[in-house]
Amino acid sequence: LVTAIINSGPREDSTRIGRAGTVRRQAVDVSPLRRVNQAIWLLCTGAREAAFRNIKTIAECVADELINAAKGSSNSYAIKKKDELER
């Protein structure tokens, strides 16, 4: 569980900086608490989406998501979203 959370927490994010009517995205570091919260949210969302309209139970989907995230596999929803956020 700890390894999955560490692997799926984004290190960098982007925020909106607005000045004089123009808005642009600025890369910022993510605080440790937000990293943990976002990682748990991504893991839960990935498991929920995998279980939707699927014969697998939610417990099996949670287990698969945690295992894939701990391995750093690109099959994990959380890892894919983390990479997308950091890009």
HELIX and SHEET records of a PDB file:
HELIX    1   1 VAL A    2  SER A    8  1                                   7    
HELIX    2   2 PRO A   32  ALA A   51  1                                  20    
HELIX    3   3 ILE A   58  LYS A   71  1                                  14    
HELIX    4   4 TYR A   77  GLU A   86  1                                  10    
SHEET    1   A 2 GLU A  12  ARG A  19  0                                        
SHEET    2   A 2 THR A  22  ASP A  29 -1                                        
END                                                                             
